[in-house]
Amino acid sequence: MSRITQVEVFPVAVPFARRFVLGSGAVGSPGAAPDQAAAVVFVKLTTEDGVVGWGEQRALPSWSYETAETMAVVIRRHLAPILLELTPFDVELFHQRAAKRLSPAVSNGFPFARAAVDVAMHDAAGKLAGVPVHALLGGKVYDEIPLCSAIGVGDQEAVRDHAIKSSDYPAYKVKIGGDLDADTEAIRTVAEVAGGKPLWLDANQSYRPSALRQLLDRTRDIHTIHCVEQPVPSTDTLAMQRLRELIDLPIAIDEGSFSAQDLARAIRLDAADLVVIKVCKSGGLRNALKTAQTALAGGLEILASGLTDCGVAFAAALHVFSQLELALPAELNGPELLSDLYVDGLSITKAVATVPTAPGLGVQVDEERIRAESIDLLYR
């Protein structure tokens, strides 16, 4: 088999088309100065036969601990030596050796850096085998994936404007930030625009149980709210458990569950009704599917999400979620929020994405632009 002979890393401060704020902080906005800590890190693997695989993940330290600097260092200094001994098909062996070199401690160790490499390995393996990535994972069940619009924290005029412009989307994720009055108005504004479409509330750890109960009491008459995601800090699994006794609305776990092992603990504690699966926090595609299987075995429903991905990670997510039954449309918001995805070959029509069928990820990467816009980091 064709061995990996080169590993390249390109951090890029990808521009936003729309301001986007979570309960845990800002992600990006148009015209903002490049933020190295929130850059997208692209990975290019080249095999001895000249086959190329691309991976990508966003660094967002306000969401998780990895920065663009740590991701670049981990990949260049610690993961590249492992990769140069392997082929793109040796995904499980890569993760085993990476876990020994960088101990995962309680949960995943450097999952964003590992996910970027994992995606690149799958892309190269698919190209070498002449099949799309979903075929490597067992095959797709769905040809198309409906998308959910992501409405960020903001003033009511901006929230309404965004919701109206997202009228093609079959569902809305509404970010809430811990301000009872502002969040109540945001939920009501989006519900008014959305009509009967489902709403998915996402607090990004910004609430206390008592305050969340007040928010839901204020919006009790809105019957299209499907669930509330990660209302309390990710480390407070017992608060998630208490919330399930305090409120009637289903609770989804996200930041509190990075791995299948994390989710198994949450299930044992009766701390969630749904789980949000992201390739980035899982550390890769097959790890995301392991979490999905754990969810199904534990009776939890599955929600799909990303972290404002460009086209490489977006395509990878489509391959994963094409074989899963999702409780709501997938919140893969890169096409909605970014000014460019740095790839060609994606097909998105009226908020419905088509799963790529060409070999590998099925997209053509704009390598020239990635190289031209790659930024220097303090540490190499």
N, C-alpha and C positions, 0 to 999 in steps of 0.2 A: 504494500500500500504506500501511497505517496506521503512522505513525512513533511512536517512543517519545517521550513528552513528560515523564515523571517517573520518577525513580529514588530509591527509599527503602531504607534499610538499618536492620535491627533486630537487634542482638546480644542474645541471650537465654541466660541460664545455665540450661540445661535440666536438671531434676532426674533423678537416676538411681534406678531401682528396685532395683538390685543393685550391689555394689562390683565394679569391674572394673579389673584391673591388668595391664599389659603388661610385657614384659621391659625396655622403655625407660622405664617409669614408670606412675603411676596415671592413669586416665582420669576416673574419678568414683566416687562412692559415695552412698548415701542419706543425707540430712540434712547433707551436707557444705556448708560455706560456699560461696556462689557464687564461682567462679573465672573472672574475666574472660578470662584467657588461654586457657581451654578452653571458651569459650562457643560456641554455635551462632549463626551469622550468617545471618539471613534477608534476602532481597532481593525487593523488590516493584517490578515494572516496570508502568507504565500507558501505554497508547497513546492517540493523539488520538481514537480511537473509544471509549475507556473500557474496552478489554479489558485485563485484568490477568494478568500472569505472575509466578509465584513461583519463587524459587530458594533454595537453602540449602546450607551446608557447615559442618562443625565446624572450629573452630580447635583444634589440639592440638600446641603447640610441642615437647612431648616426642617427638612422632612426626615432625613436619616444622617448618620454620622460621616459618611464618605464625602470627601471633596474632590474636585478635579485633580488637585495636587496628589492626594493620597491614592486615588485611582490610578493615575499615571505612574507613580512610583511603584505601586504594588504590581501592576502589569509588567512594567519594564524590568524591575529588579527581581521579582519573586515568581511571577507566573510565566514569563517568557522562557526562563531556563527549563521549566517543566514542559512547556509546549514544544520546544526544540527536540525533545526526545520522543514525540508522539506523532500520530497521524490525526487528521480531523475527525476520524471515527472513534477515537479513544476518549470520548466525553466523560464517561464514568471514571476512568483511570485518571483523567485530568483532575476531576473534583476530589478524588481520594487523595492524590498527592498534594493538591492545593490545601486541603484540610489539614494535612500533616505539617505542611510548611507554615501555614497561617491558621493557628488553632481557632476553631469556630466558637469556643467558649460555650455560652448558654445557647446561642442561636447561630445563624449563619455568620461566617467570617468573611468580611469584605465582599458581600454578595453582589454589589453593583459592578465592581471590577471583574468578578468572576462571570457575571451574566454577560458583560460585553464580550468577553473571550468565548464564552459558551455559544453565543449567537453566531460569532464568526466561525467557530468550528462547525456548527450545523450548516451554515451557508456553504462553506468549502466542501463538506461531506456530501451535501446534496448535489453540488455541481460535479463532483467526482463520480457520483453514482448515477447522475443524469435524471434525478427525481427532485420534486419539490420537498421542502423541509417537512411538511405535514406527512408525507409518505414515510419519512424516517421515523416519525413519531407514532405511526400506526394508521395513518390515513385520516382524511377529513370526513366529517359527517355533514357539515354545512358548507355550501359554496359562498354564502354571503353572511356578513355580520353587521346588523344594524348598530348604529353608534348613538351614544348618549351625549347631549350637550353639557358642557361644564360651565356653570355660572359662578364666577368668582365673587369673593367678598367685595362690596363696593357700595357707592351711594345708590339710592333707589332708581334714579334716572338711568344710570349705567346698567343696573341689573335689568330694568325693563327693556332697554335698548338691545341688550345682548339676547334676552329671551325672545324678543320679536324677530331678530335676525336669525335665530336658530329654529325658526318655525318648521323646517323640514325634519328636524330631529324627533324621533318617536318617544323620547324621554329626556328628563332634565336632572342633572346632578346639581344641587344647590349647596354651595359652600357657606357654612355658617361659622362665625368667629368668636362667639362668646358674649356678644352684646345682645341682650334680650330684645330690646326695642328694634334695633337694626335688623336682627335676624328674623324677627316676626314679620316685619315689613317686607323683607326679601322673599320669604316663603310665600306670603300672600301675593306679592307682585308676580312671581313666576307662576304660581297656581292660576292666577287670573289669565295670564297669557297662554298657559299650557292647555287650558280647558280640562279635558279628561285624561291627559297624558300623565304617566306616573312621575312622581318626584322622589329623588333619592337624596336625602340630607347627609352632608359630610362635615363633621365638626373638626376633623384633624386635631383631636385631643384638646379642644379649647373649652370644654364644659366640665362643671361639677355635676354630680347626679341630681342634686336638688334644683339647680338652675335649669338643667335640661328638662326636668319634669315641669317646671314653670313654662318653658318654651312650648312644650307639647300641649300643655293645657290651653295656652293662648291660641294654638292652631288646631285644636281638636276638631273643628268643623270642616277642616280640609281633609277629605277622604281619599285623596290621591297620593298621600305620602306613603311610600312603600316601606321605607326603613330609614334608620339613622346609623351612620357609619362612624366608628371610633370616636365616641363623644368624650372619653376621658383619656388620661395619659396612657401610653402604650404599656408601661410597666405595671399598671394597676388593673390586673386581670380580675381581682376580687370586686373592684368597683363595677366592672362590666357585668359581673354576676349579680350584684345588688340591683343594678339598673333593670335587669330583666324581670325583677320582682316589682320594681317601682312603676314601670311604664308598660303600656300595651303594645307599643310599636316594636317590630322586630329590630334587633341590633346586629350590625355587621362589624366584624373585627378586621382591621387592616394593619396599622402600624404595630399592633400587638401580636401579629402572627406573620413572621417572615418565612418560617419553614414548616414542613409537615409535622415535625416534632412540637413546634410552638402550637400549632393548631390542635394537635392531640391533647396537649395540656389544657387548652381552652375548652375543648369539648368535655374533658373529664370534669371541669369546674362549672359546666353549664353556663359559659360566659358569652355565648354568641348563638345567633340563629342563622347567620350567613357569614361567609368569608370572602374578602376581596383578594383576588389573586393578581399579582403583578410579577412579570418575569424578572424585573430588576431586584426586588427584595428576595425572590426565591433563589437567586443565584444562577438562573438558567432555565431553559425550556423544559427539560425533563423533571427538574425539581419543582417547577410550577405544576406540572401534571401530578406529581406525587402529593402535593398539597391538595389538589382537586380530588384525588382518590380518597385521601384521608377525610375530606369534607363529606363526600358521598357516603363513606362508610359510617360516619358519625351523624348522618341525618341533616347536615347543613346544606343550604343552597349556596350557589356560586355566583359571585359578581366579578366582572372582568374590568381591569383598569390598567393604566400605565402611568408614566410620570412626564407628561408632555413630551412624548418621544418624537424624534425625527423619523424619516421613512424606513431606516434599517430596523430599528427596534419596533416600530409600528407593524411592519411586515412580519417580524418574528412573532409578535403577539397574535396576529391574525392566524398564523399557522397553529399556534397552541389552542386558541379559543375556538377554532373551527371544529374541534371534536368534543366540545363541552356544551352541555345544556345550561344556559345562563338564565338567572332570575330576571335580569333586566338587560336592555341594550348595553353594549360594552362602552365604558368611558375611556376611550382611547382618543385623547383630545389634541394631539399634535397637529393634525390637519386643520383643526378649528382655531388654534391659538398661535401657531408659528407662521412666520412669513415665508418659510421655505422648508421643505423636508429633505433636501439634498439627494433625492433619488428620482428616477423616472420608473414608470411601470406599475404604479399603483392605480387602481380604479375605484373611485368613490363617487357614487351618484345618489343625490338626495339623501345624504347621511347614511348610506349603506355601502360598506366596503366589500369588494370582491376578494376572496382568498386567492393569492397568486398561485399559479400552476407551473411556472417555468422552473427549471432546476435551481436548487438552493432556495434562497429567500424569494427569488423571482423578481427582484428589482435591480435596476442599474444605478450604481452609486456615482455621484458627481465627485470623483476623486480630485480632479483639478481644483475645484472650489474648496473642498475640505483642506487640501494642502495649503492653498493660498490664504485661508482664513484661520489656520491653526495658530493658537496663541502660545507664547512662551510662559512657562510656569516657573515659580521661584525655585522649586526643587526638581531635579531630574535624576 
